Amino acid sequence: MLCQQKNLHASPLCPTCWLHFLIVLCLTLSARGLHMAHAQATETVQIFPLEPTILAGTGFNLTCTVSHSSNVLAKDIAWNHNHMALPRTQFSAFDDKTSQLSVQDARFEDSGLYACFAQGISNETQVYVGEPPSEVRGLSCFSHNAWDITCSWERGKDTNLNTTYTLQYFPQHSEIKNYENCPDEYCQCKDELTCTVHDRIHGPALFRVLSRNKLGYAISAELSFNHEEETVPYPPRNVQLKALRRSQLNVTWDLPPEWDPFYESALHYKVEYYKEGTTVLIRHPNSSNIAGKKYAILLPLPGSLDPYTTYCVRVAAKFSIGPWSEWSDTACNRTLEERPDAEVNVTWSSQINSRNDSLRDVLLKWEPLPQASARGEILGYRVIRANLSHESVTTLGPSKTSLEIPGELFSL
């Protein structure tokens, strides 16, 4: 209870009265603060539509509405685009609480973040301006091993929108034309423009690409691919040459990369070779008939290659009736040496010995054999001379091309 005093006008409030007065004042202020906080919490702003996708060339409107409990009016609302203020000529009050922003003939650059705000309250939305997708360009497919088919393509026109690309394939041995979408259990994509179908198609097939975004879709023209006719193996690897007797070279090679050894008999090979220093290519006589598990061939028949001469070889491969691969890296080696096939052409001259006029000094000269006749590396020369009583042999190095014989009676 409040205390009572007989003379209310003459005496101040008692301490108890002061205490009660302060309690009531605090409760009143607290209630008023809660009411104000609640009022601020209910002051919201809504923007519509949220994250719209707009067709380029058309117009769009955005509205910003504040709650009726707010003191903010539509005329107080401002707009910005990508954090840049928009002119007030671009928006207006739709009603007391709603502001409307209008964009005519929208372009790609009108995409972005739009925000409305007033007196500490705001909201924002992302706007996308773009076009429907067009067909992809340059769809092509290839296979290097006959069982994995890789397709790639280029994007169509720029749509300014997130566009997805789906490779669709249809094995033509199926009775119902039902395209399958990649990726699936048989197909994986390296990126959005390249996908590979693994061991799923064993005959002719059709491929196409579906392009899709929020404004529509487009389907490319169908591409037919037949792995028997269009598979192009990689070139054979590790081509090597080994020199054999009788001027032969044994050519060996390994399977092309990515080719499954289980199907090695399906490949055919051709071999070309040329003599180092020339540009004349010679095709192996059995070219195109080297098939199956045979990765070696003699090059080519005995006696057809020059001894001690460098030859270079390359090998190509093909699958079934498809095109040939690129040529392998070139491998080179030299055939073995053989005995020279020509005599040394010797000339000589003589003069009377200065100490004994009954004897003559002889000078022998000769030219080195050409490489084609030498058929190997000349290690030196032997000159055999004989007189009436004995025979002697002089050995000379390969760089020597003359020999002087002092005066004596002799025969060569």
Secondary structure, DSSP 8 states (H G I E B T S, - for coil): -----S-TTTS---HHHHHHHHHHHHHHHHHHHHHHHHHHHT--EEEESSS-EEETTS-EEEEEEE-TTSS--GGG-EEEETTEE--GGGEEEEETTEEEEEE-S--GGG-EEEEEEETTEEEEEEEEEE------EEEEEE-SSSSEEEEEEE--S--SS--EEEEEEEETTSSS---EESSBTTEEEEETTEEEEES---S-EEEEEEEEETTEEEE---EEE-HHHH------EEEEEEEETTTEEEEEEE--TT--GGGGGGEEEEEEEEETT----EE-TTTT-EETT--EEEESSTTSS-TT-EEEEEEEEEETTS--------EEEE------SS---EEEEEEE-SS-TTSEEEEEEE----HHHH-S----EEEEEE-SS-EEEEEE-TT--EEEE-S---B-
